[in-house]
Amino acid sequence: MTEALIRALDLRAANGSPAKLWLRDDDAIAPSAELDHLLSLTEAAHVPVTLAVIPAHSGPALAKRLDTAQAVSVAVHGWSHTNHAPAFEKKQELGPHRPAPQVLDELARGFSHLAQLHPQHFTPVLVPPWNRIAPQVVAGLPALGFKALSVFGPEATADLPLYNTHVDVIDWRGTRSGRPDTVLMNEIAQAMARSDAPIGLLTHHLVHDAQVWSFLTRLFALTANHPGCRWFGLPTLIASP
């Protein structure tokens, strides 16, 4: 189940161009057993992780937990992860359904709240809930202090740098459980073949099942010390585009 990824890693190593990998985990709010599990895996494998934190629902408890965490950064996951789209549309908090100034005001509050709570871990990156955001909201992000945007899928032209995730470990439209190892490994390998751009892995620690946890353990073991790739923290990618 790992053959395609091993071939891709070996090729990258032979070419002297290690792939850049990074990890984004969404919907963090508070300390939990699931968060502890995620951090124990990433710290053991020396894999940095960006936690997309929901500002309206998060407070000092998470900040205290992360004070002792290693290689963790905190990004802004919207404001309250509330859907404002009508029932016939896909869910969106930052879509065109409200005036852009109202949406931007909430994001400014979220930015300030998390920057104050996590001074050592905060990174000025917006992760839109459900990976959707209206263009008029994107246009207002630089004035709020955001340095980058992260959604899911191929990068496109935007008003600020994009650092997207490309491989989602969960089958949201089907079983809502972990996707098979073979599929995920193949997707990572294919992403390595397409581009030298950073490849983002997307997780949601609060809803992981045994399949996801097992996959992450195997992936980290395979990649952590392979010369064909390196795991980066999002702040490092932003600082050295």
C-alpha positions as a Markdown table, in Angstrom:
| # | Residue | x | y | z |
|---|---|---|---|---|
| 1 | Met | 0.0 | 0.0 | 0.0 |
| 2 | Thr | 3.0 | 2.3 | 0.3 |
| 3 | Glu | 4.8 | 1.4 | -2.9 |
| 4 | Ala | 3.8 | 4.5 | -4.9 |
| 5 | Leu | 4.8 | 6.9 | -2.2 |
| 6 | Ile | 8.1 | 5.1 | -1.6 |
| 7 | Arg | 8.9 | 5.4 | -5.3 |
| 8 | Ala | 8.0 | 9.1 | -5.3 |
| 9 | Leu | 10.1 | 9.7 | -2.3 |
| 10 | Asp | 13.1 | 7.8 | -3.7 |
| 11 | Leu | 12.8 | 9.8 | -6.9 |
| 12 | Arg | 12.8 | 13.0 | -5.0 |
| 13 | Ala | 15.8 | 11.9 | -3.0 |
| 14 | Ala | 17.7 | 10.9 | -6.2 |
| 15 | Asn | 16.9 | 14.2 | -7.8 |
| 16 | Gly | 18.1 | 16.2 | -4.8 |
| 17 | Ser | 14.7 | 17.9 | -4.5 |
| 18 | Pro | 12.9 | 16.7 | -1.3 |
| 19 | Ala | 9.2 | 17.3 | -1.3 |
| 20 | Lys | 7.8 | 19.9 | 1.1 |
| 21 | Leu | 5.0 | 18.5 | 3.3 |
| 22 | Trp | 3.0 | 20.3 | 5.9 |
| 23 | Leu | 0.1 | 19.4 | 8.2 |
| 24 | Arg | -3.1 | 21.4 | 8.9 |
| 25 | Asp | -5.6 | 20.2 | 11.5 |
| 26 | Asp | -9.0 | 22.0 | 11.6 |
| 27 | Asp | -11.6 | 22.8 | 14.3 |
| 28 | Ala | -9.4 | 23.0 | 17.4 |
| 29 | Ile | -11.3 | 24.6 | 20.3 |
| 30 | Ala | -10.1 | 23.2 | 23.7 |
| 31 | Pro | -7.8 | 20.5 | 25.2 |
| 32 | Ser | -9.0 | 17.0 | 24.6 |
| 33 | Ala | -7.8 | 13.4 | 24.5 |
| 34 | Glu | -7.9 | 13.6 | 20.7 |
| 35 | Leu | -5.7 | 16.7 | 20.6 |
| 36 | Asp | -3.3 | 15.0 | 23.0 |
| 37 | His | -3.1 | 12.0 | 20.7 |
| 38 | Leu | -2.4 | 14.2 | 17.7 |
| 39 | Leu | 0.3 | 16.2 | 19.4 |
| 40 | Ser | 1.9 | 13.0 | 20.8 |
| 41 | Leu | 2.1 | 11.6 | 17.2 |
| 42 | Thr | 3.5 | 14.8 | 15.7 |
| 43 | Glu | 6.0 | 15.5 | 18.4 |
| 44 | Ala | 7.3 | 12.0 | 18.3 |
| 45 | Ala | 7.8 | 12.2 | 14.6 |
| 46 | His | 9.1 | 15.8 | 14.7 |
| 47 | Val | 6.2 | 16.9 | 12.3 |
| 48 | Pro | 5.1 | 20.5 | 12.8 |
| 49 | Val | 1.3 | 21.0 | 12.9 |
| 50 | Thr | -0.8 | 24.1 | 12.2 |
| 51 | Leu | -4.0 | 24.1 | 14.3 |
| 52 | Ala | -6.9 | 26.0 | 12.7 |
| 53 | Val | -8.6 | 27.3 | 15.9 |
| 54 | Ile | -12.2 | 28.6 | 16.0 |
| 55 | Pro | -11.8 | 31.9 | 17.9 |
| 56 | Ala | -15.3 | 32.4 | 19.2 |
| 57 | His | -15.3 | 29.0 | 21.0 |
| 58 | Ser | -11.7 | 28.9 | 22.2 |
| 59 | Gly | -10.0 | 30.4 | 25.2 |
| 60 | Pro | -7.3 | 30.2 | 27.8 |
| 61 | Ala | -7.6 | 26.4 | 28.3 |
| 62 | Leu | -6.2 | 25.7 | 24.8 |
| 63 | Ala | -3.6 | 28.3 | 25.2 |
| 64 | Lys | -2.4 | 26.7 | 28.4 |
| 65 | Arg | -2.3 | 23.2 | 26.8 |
| 66 | Leu | -0.2 | 24.5 | 23.8 |
| 67 | Asp | 2.3 | 26.3 | 26.1 |
| 68 | Thr | 4.1 | 23.0 | 26.4 |
| 69 | Ala | 3.5 | 21.8 | 22.9 |
| 70 | Gln | 6.3 | 21.5 | 20.4 |
| 71 | Ala | 6.3 | 22.7 | 16.7 |
| 72 | Val | 2.7 | 24.0 | 16.8 |
| 73 | Ser | 1.3 | 27.1 | 15.1 |
| 74 | Val | -2.2 | 28.5 | 15.5 |
| 75 | Ala | -4.2 | 29.9 | 12.5 |
| 76 | Val | -7.6 | 31.7 | 12.5 |
| 77 | His | -10.4 | 29.3 | 11.5 |
| 78 | Gly | -13.1 | 31.9 | 10.7 |
| 79 | Trp | -14.9 | 33.3 | 13.7 |
| 80 | Ser | -17.5 | 30.8 | 15.0 |
| 81 | His | -17.7 | 28.2 | 12.3 |
| 82 | Thr | -21.4 | 29.2 | 11.7 |
| 83 | Asn | -23.1 | 28.5 | 8.4 |
| 84 | His | -24.8 | 31.6 | 6.8 |
| 85 | Ala | -25.6 | 30.0 | 3.5 |
| 86 | Pro | -29.2 | 28.9 | 2.6 |
| 87 | Ala | -30.0 | 25.2 | 2.7 |
| 88 | Phe | -29.7 | 24.8 | -1.0 |
| 89 | Glu | -26.0 | 26.0 | -1.0 |
| 90 | Lys | -22.9 | 24.5 | 0.4 |
| 91 | Lys | -22.1 | 25.6 | 3.9 |
| 92 | Gln | -20.2 | 28.9 | 4.2 |
| 93 | Glu | -19.3 | 31.2 | 7.1 |
| 94 | Leu | -17.3 | 33.7 | 5.0 |
| 95 | Gly | -19.4 | 33.6 | 1.8 |
| 96 | Pro | -21.3 | 36.5 | 0.1 |
| 97 | His | -24.4 | 36.1 | 2.2 |
| 98 | Arg | -23.6 | 38.9 | 4.6 |
| 99 | Pro | -21.9 | 42.3 | 4.0 |
| 100 | Ala | -18.2 | 42.0 | 3.6 |
| 101 | Pro | -17.5 | 44.6 | 6.4 |
| 102 | Gln | -19.5 | 42.5 | 8.9 |
| 103 | Val | -17.6 | 39.4 | 8.0 |
| 104 | Leu | -14.2 | 41.2 | 8.1 |
| 105 | Asp | -15.1 | 42.7 | 11.5 |
| 106 | Glu | -15.6 | 39.2 | 12.9 |
| 107 | Leu | -12.3 | 38.0 | 11.4 |
| 108 | Ala | -10.5 | 41.0 | 12.9 |
| 109 | Arg | -11.9 | 40.0 | 16.3 |
| 110 | Gly | -10.8 | 36.4 | 15.7 |
| 111 | Phe | -7.3 | 37.5 | 14.7 |
| 112 | Ser | -6.9 | 39.7 | 17.8 |
| 113 | His | -8.3 | 37.1 | 20.1 |
| 114 | Leu | -6.0 | 34.3 | 19.0 |
| 115 | Ala | -2.9 | 36.6 | 18.7 |
| 116 | Gln | -3.4 | 37.5 | 22.3 |
| 117 | Leu | -4.1 | 34.0 | 23.5 |
| 118 | His | -1.2 | 32.4 | 21.6 |
| 119 | Pro | 1.6 | 34.9 | 21.3 |
| 120 | Gln | 4.3 | 32.2 | 20.8 |
| 121 | His | 2.3 | 30.1 | 18.4 |
| 122 | Phe | 0.1 | 32.5 | 16.4 |
| 123 | Thr | 0.5 | 32.7 | 12.7 |
| 124 | Pro | -1.5 | 35.3 | 10.7 |
| 125 | Val | -3.2 | 32.9 | 8.3 |
| 126 | Leu | -6.9 | 32.5 | 7.7 |
| 127 | Val | -8.4 | 29.0 | 7.3 |
| 128 | Pro | -12.0 | 29.5 | 6.1 |
| 129 | Pro | -14.5 | 27.1 | 7.6 |
| 130 | Trp | -15.6 | 24.6 | 5.0 |
| 131 | Asn | -12.7 | 25.9 | 2.9 |
| 132 | Arg | -14.9 | 28.5 | 1.2 |
| 133 | Ile | -14.6 | 32.3 | 1.1 |
| 134 | Ala | -16.0 | 35.1 | -1.0 |
| 135 | Pro | -13.6 | 37.1 | -3.1 |
| 136 | Gln | -14.7 | 40.4 | -1.5 |
| 137 | Val | -13.7 | 39.0 | 1.9 |
| 138 | Val | -10.3 | 37.8 | 0.6 |
| 139 | Ala | -9.7 | 41.3 | -0.7 |
| 140 | Gly | -10.0 | 42.7 | 2.8 |
| 141 | Leu | -7.7 | 40.3 | 4.6 |
| 142 | Pro | -4.3 | 42.1 | 4.1 |
| 143 | Ala | -5.7 | 45.2 | 5.8 |
| 144 | Leu | -6.5 | 43.0 | 8.9 |
| 145 | Gly | -2.9 | 41.7 | 9.1 |
| 146 | Phe | -3.4 | 38.3 | 7.5 |
| 147 | Lys | -0.3 | 37.2 | 5.5 |
| 148 | Ala | -1.7 | 34.1 | 3.9 |
| 149 | Leu | -4.9 | 32.1 | 3.2 |
| 150 | Ser | -5.3 | 28.3 | 3.3 |
| 151 | Val | -8.2 | 26.4 | 1.8 |
| 152 | Phe | -8.4 | 22.9 | 0.1 |
| 153 | Gly | -7.4 | 22.1 | -3.4 |
| 154 | Pro | -5.1 | 23.6 | -6.1 |
| 155 | Glu | -3.7 | 27.0 | -5.5 |
| 156 | Ala | -5.2 | 29.9 | -7.6 |
| 157 | Thr | -4.6 | 33.6 | -8.0 |
| 158 | Ala | -5.6 | 35.5 | -4.8 |
| 159 | Asp | -5.0 | 38.8 | -3.1 |
| 160 | Leu | -2.5 | 37.2 | -0.7 |
| 161 | Pro | -0.4 | 34.0 | -0.7 |
| 162 | Leu | -2.1 | 30.6 | -0.7 |
| 163 | Tyr | -0.9 | 27.6 | 1.2 |
| 164 | Asn | -3.5 | 25.0 | 0.6 |
| 165 | Thr | -4.1 | 21.5 | 1.7 |
| 166 | His | -4.4 | 18.9 | -1.0 |
| 167 | Val | -5.0 | 15.5 | 0.7 |
| 168 | Asp | -7.9 | 15.0 | 3.1 |
| 169 | Val | -7.7 | 11.9 | 5.3 |
| 170 | Ile | -11.5 | 11.7 | 5.8 |
| 171 | Asp | -14.2 | 10.5 | 3.4 |
| 172 | Trp | -16.6 | 13.3 | 4.1 |
| 173 | Arg | -19.0 | 12.5 | 1.3 |
| 174 | Gly | -19.2 | 8.7 | 2.0 |
| 175 | Thr | -18.3 | 6.8 | 5.1 |
| 176 | Arg | -17.1 | 9.9 | 7.1 |
| 177 | Ser | -14.4 | 7.7 | 8.4 |
| 178 | Gly | -10.7 | 7.4 | 7.4 |
| 179 | Arg | -9.9 | 7.0 | 3.7 |
| 180 | Pro | -7.9 | 3.9 | 2.8 |
| 181 | Asp | -4.1 | 4.0 | 3.1 |
| 182 | Thr | -3.5 | 3.1 | -0.5 |
| 183 | Val | -5.7 | 6.0 | -1.8 |
| 184 | Leu | -4.0 | 8.5 | 0.5 |
| 185 | Met | -0.5 | 7.4 | -0.2 |
| 186 | Asn | -1.2 | 7.5 | -3.9 |
| 187 | Glu | -2.6 | 11.0 | -3.7 |
| 188 | Ile | 0.5 | 12.2 | -1.9 |
| 189 | Ala | 2.7 | 10.6 | -4.5 |
| 190 | Gln | 0.8 | 12.1 | -7.3 |
| 191 | Ala | 1.0 | 15.6 | -5.7 |
| 192 | Met | 4.8 | 15.1 | -5.5 |
| 193 | Ala | 4.9 | 14.3 | -9.2 |
| 194 | Arg | 2.9 | 17.3 | -10.2 |
| 195 | Ser | 4.7 | 20.2 | -8.6 |
| 196 | Asp | 7.5 | 21.3 | -6.2 |
| 197 | Ala | 5.0 | 23.4 | -4.3 |
| 198 | Pro | 4.3 | 22.4 | -0.6 |
| 199 | Ile | 1.8 | 19.6 | -0.2 |
| 200 | Gly | -0.7 | 20.1 | 2.6 |
| 201 | Leu | -2.3 | 17.2 | 4.5 |
| 202 | Leu | -5.6 | 18.0 | 6.1 |
| 203 | Thr | -6.9 | 16.4 | 9.4 |
| 204 | His | -9.7 | 17.0 | 11.9 |
| 205 | His | -8.5 | 15.5 | 15.2 |
| 206 | Leu | -11.9 | 15.6 | 16.9 |
| 207 | Val | -13.5 | 13.1 | 14.4 |
| 208 | His | -10.6 | 10.7 | 13.7 |
| 209 | Asp | -11.3 | 7.0 | 13.8 |
| 210 | Ala | -8.8 | 4.2 | 14.2 |
| 211 | Gln | -8.1 | 4.2 | 10.5 |
| 212 | Val | -7.0 | 7.8 | 10.5 |
| 213 | Trp | -4.8 | 7.5 | 13.6 |
| 214 | Ser | -3.2 | 4.3 | 12.1 |
| 215 | Phe | -2.6 | 6.1 | 8.8 |
| 216 | Leu | -0.9 | 9.0 | 10.4 |
| 217 | Thr | 1.3 | 6.8 | 12.4 |
| 218 | Arg | 2.4 | 4.9 | 9.3 |
| 219 | Leu | 2.8 | 8.0 | 7.2 |
| 220 | Phe | 5.0 | 9.8 | 9.8 |
| 221 | Ala | 7.1 | 6.7 | 10.2 |
| 222 | Leu | 7.6 | 6.5 | 6.5 |
| 223 | Thr | 8.4 | 10.1 | 5.8 |
| 224 | Ala | 9.9 | 11.6 | 9.0 |
| 225 | Asn | 13.5 | 10.5 | 8.1 |
| 226 | His | 13.3 | 9.9 | 4.4 |
| 227 | Pro | 15.7 | 12.1 | 2.3 |
| 228 | Gly | 13.0 | 12.5 | -0.3 |
| 229 | Cys | 10.8 | 14.9 | 1.8 |
| 230 | Arg | 10.8 | 17.3 | 4.7 |
| 231 | Trp | 8.0 | 18.3 | 7.0 |
| 232 | Phe | 7.6 | 22.1 | 7.4 |
| 233 | Gly | 5.7 | 24.3 | 9.8 |
| 234 | Leu | 3.4 | 26.8 | 8.0 |
| 235 | Pro | 5.2 | 29.8 | 9.5 |
| 236 | Thr | 8.5 | 28.5 | 7.9 |
| 237 | Leu | 6.8 | 28.1 | 4.5 |
| 238 | Ile | 5.4 | 31.6 | 4.7 |
| 239 | Ala | 8.8 | 33.1 | 5.7 |
| 240 | Ser | 10.6 | 31.3 | 2.9 |
| 241 | Pro | 8.2 | 31.1 | 0.0 |
